Amino acid sequence: MLTDAAIFGKIGEHLRQARLKQNITQQSLAEAAVVSLSSIKKIEKGVISSFDALVRVMRILGKLDVLQPLVDEEQMSPSEYYDLVNSSKSRLRKRAVGKLDNTNNEKSEW
């Protein structure tokens, strides 16, 4: 199992390779991602201290899709959907049960 530092290093190297493959300079990437040049250099070295900066860089490089499973809503299984539908059907409609009190009625002159 990789250490956190090793994982950050691999992420940084992968992003560096993606940047170079797209022929983007570190300065251009920094400007496009609205982060500092030093942040780009740190990320590429595996020093990732800002998740916000990392996400911005990944978005510019077109690598944000690797995080997609973390933001997708879980799909319901057929049985979970069936249970949800049936639970909403089983809710009974509430009705009034009180009676009207006719003891204080005023007589109409109509």
C-alpha positions as CSV (number, residue, x, y, z in Angstrom):
1,M,0.0,0.0,0.0
2,L,1.3,3.4,-1.0
3,T,2.0,6.1,1.6
4,D,0.2,9.5,1.3
5,A,3.4,11.1,0.1
6,A,3.8,8.4,-2.6
7,I,0.2,8.9,-3.8
8,F,0.7,12.7,-4.0
9,G,3.9,12.2,-5.9
10,K,2.2,9.9,-8.4
11,I,-0.6,12.4,-8.8
12,G,1.8,15.3,-9.3
13,E,3.8,13.3,-11.9
14,H,0.7,12.3,-13.8
15,L,-0.5,15.9,-13.9
16,R,3.0,17.1,-15.1
17,Q,2.9,14.5,-17.9
18,A,-0.6,15.6,-18.9
19,R,0.5,19.2,-19.0
20,L,3.6,18.4,-21.1
21,K,1.6,16.2,-23.4
22,Q,-0.8,19.1,-24.1
23,N,2.2,21.4,-24.5
24,I,1.2,23.8,-21.8
25,T,3.7,25.8,-19.8
26,Q,3.5,25.9,-16.0
27,Q,2.9,29.6,-16.2
28,S,0.0,29.2,-18.7
29,L,-1.5,26.5,-16.5
30,A,-1.2,28.7,-13.4
31,E,-3.0,31.6,-15.2
32,A,-5.7,29.3,-16.6
33,A,-6.3,27.6,-13.3
34,V,-6.1,30.9,-11.4
35,V,-3.4,29.6,-9.0
36,S,0.1,30.7,-8.4
37,L,3.1,29.4,-10.4
38,S,4.6,28.1,-7.2
39,S,1.4,26.1,-6.6
40,I,1.8,24.4,-9.9
41,K,5.4,23.6,-9.2
42,K,4.5,22.2,-5.8
43,I,1.6,20.1,-7.1
44,E,3.8,18.6,-9.8
45,K,6.4,17.7,-7.1
46,G,3.7,16.0,-5.1
47,V,3.3,18.7,-2.5
48,I,-0.5,19.0,-2.6
49,S,-1.7,21.3,0.2
50,S,-4.7,22.9,-1.4
51,F,-7.5,20.6,-2.7
52,D,-9.0,23.7,-4.4
53,A,-5.9,24.3,-6.4
54,L,-5.6,20.6,-7.3
55,V,-9.2,20.6,-8.6
56,R,-8.6,23.7,-10.7
57,V,-5.5,22.3,-12.3
58,M,-7.2,19.0,-13.0
59,R,-10.1,20.8,-14.6
60,I,-7.8,22.7,-17.0
61,L,-5.9,19.6,-17.9
62,G,-9.1,17.6,-18.5
63,K,-8.4,15.2,-15.7
64,L,-11.4,16.0,-13.5
65,D,-13.2,12.9,-14.6
66,V,-11.2,10.7,-12.2
67,L,-13.1,12.4,-9.4
68,Q,-16.5,11.9,-11.0
69,P,-17.4,8.7,-9.0
70,L,-17.0,10.8,-5.8
71,V,-19.6,13.3,-6.9
72,D,-22.1,11.0,-8.6
73,E,-25.2,10.1,-6.7
74,E,-25.5,6.4,-5.9
75,Q,-28.1,4.6,-8.1
76,M,-30.8,2.8,-6.3
77,S,-31.1,-0.9,-6.7
78,P,-34.4,-2.2,-8.1
79,S,-35.4,-3.5,-4.6
80,E,-34.6,-0.2,-3.0
81,Y,-36.7,1.7,-5.6
82,Y,-39.6,-0.8,-5.0
83,D,-39.4,-0.2,-1.3
84,L,-39.3,3.5,-1.7
85,V,-42.4,3.5,-4.0
86,N,-44.3,1.2,-1.8
87,S,-43.5,3.1,1.4
88,S,-44.9,6.3,-0.2
89,K,-48.1,4.4,-1.3
90,S,-48.6,3.0,2.2
91,R,-48.9,6.4,3.8
92,L,-52.5,6.9,4.7
93,R,-54.3,10.1,3.9
94,K,-55.1,12.0,7.1
95,R,-58.7,13.0,7.7
96,A,-60.4,15.1,10.3
97,V,-62.0,13.1,13.0
98,G,-63.6,15.8,15.1
99,K,-67.3,16.7,15.1
100,L,-68.9,20.0,14.6
101,D,-70.3,21.5,17.8
102,N,-73.8,22.7,17.1
103,T,-74.8,23.9,20.6
104,N,-73.9,27.6,20.1
105,N,-75.5,28.1,16.7
106,E,-77.4,31.4,16.3
107,K,-80.6,31.1,14.5
108,S,-80.7,32.7,11.1
109,E,-83.6,35.0,10.2
110,W,-83.7,34.0,6.6
